[in-house]
Amino acid sequence: MPWGSVRVIGPDGREVYVNGNYEDVAGGTNEIFAVEYGNNRFETLDEWFRIDLRADAEVNDAQPHVESELAPVEPPEPTALTPPGAGEADGQ
């Protein structure tokens, strides 16, 4: 499968996870990620391992190198790593 790249734009210093793999940090915000052609999802996690920022990008022959800006996920979405009841004390 062909490869392209996505520059993920967002707040400095955030760890970025790609395509739902929350166990391995793929890189950081404002970096370029090598990805397979097709739809790709980039996310950051808050302190409770909930998705708080997300960006989607499609890479293909017409657009092999793209930029995608992270947008807030409200309310943050839990992942398999989120502890039960996480964030409830702060009203989220």
C-alpha positions in Angstrom: 0.0 0.0 0.0 1.3 3.5 -0.8 2.4 5.9 1.9 1.9 9.6 2.4 2.3 12.1 5.2 0.1 14.2 7.5 1.2 17.2 9.5 -0.9 17.3 12.7 -1.5 20.9 13.9 -2.4 21.5 17.5 -1.3 22.8 20.9 2.5 22.4 21.5 3.7 19.5 23.6 0.8 17.1 23.2 1.3 13.4 22.4 -0.5 12.1 19.3 -2.0 8.7 18.8 -2.9 7.3 15.3 -5.8 5.2 14.3 -7.0 4.2 17.7 -3.6 2.8 18.9 -3.6 4.3 22.4 -0.8 2.2 23.8 1.9 3.7 21.5 2.5 7.4 21.1 3.1 8.0 17.4 4.6 11.5 17.9 3.8 15.0 19.0 1.6 17.8 17.8 2.9 19.9 14.9 4.9 17.0 13.7 4.7 15.1 10.4 3.4 11.5 10.4 4.0 8.8 7.8 0.7 7.0 7.1 -0.8 4.6 4.6 -3.1 6.0 1.9 -6.7 6.2 3.0 -8.5 7.7 6.0 -6.4 8.3 9.2 -7.4 9.6 12.6 -5.1 11.5 15.0 -6.1 12.0 18.7 -4.7 13.3 21.9 -5.7 12.1 25.4 -6.3 13.9 28.6 -5.0 12.9 32.0 -7.8 10.3 32.3 -6.9 8.7 28.9 -10.0 10.2 27.3 -9.9 11.6 23.7 -9.9 15.4 24.0 -8.6 16.5 20.5 -9.2 14.8 17.2 -8.3 15.3 13.5 -9.1 13.2 10.5 -7.1 13.2 7.2 -7.3 11.4 3.9 -4.1 10.7 2.1 -4.3 9.5 -1.5 -2.7 10.0 -5.0 -4.3 13.4 -5.4 -3.2 14.5 -1.9 -0.2 12.5 -0.7 0.9 15.2 1.8 -1.7 17.0 3.9 -2.2 19.1 7.0 -4.9 18.4 9.5 -5.8 20.5 12.6 -6.9 19.0 15.9 -10.3 20.0 17.1 -11.8 19.7 20.6 -13.9 16.6 21.4 -16.7 17.7 23.8 -17.3 15.9 26.0 -14.0 14.0 26.0 -14.6 10.4 24.8 -13.4 7.5 27.0 -11.0 4.8 25.6 -10.3 1.3 26.7 -7.6 2.9 29.0 -10.0 5.2 30.8 -10.5 4.2 34.4 -14.2 3.8 35.4 -15.6 7.1 36.7 -12.7 9.1 35.4 -13.4 12.8 35.1 -16.7 12.6 36.9 -15.5 14.7 39.9 -14.7 17.6 37.6 -18.1 17.4 35.9 -17.0 15.9 32.6 
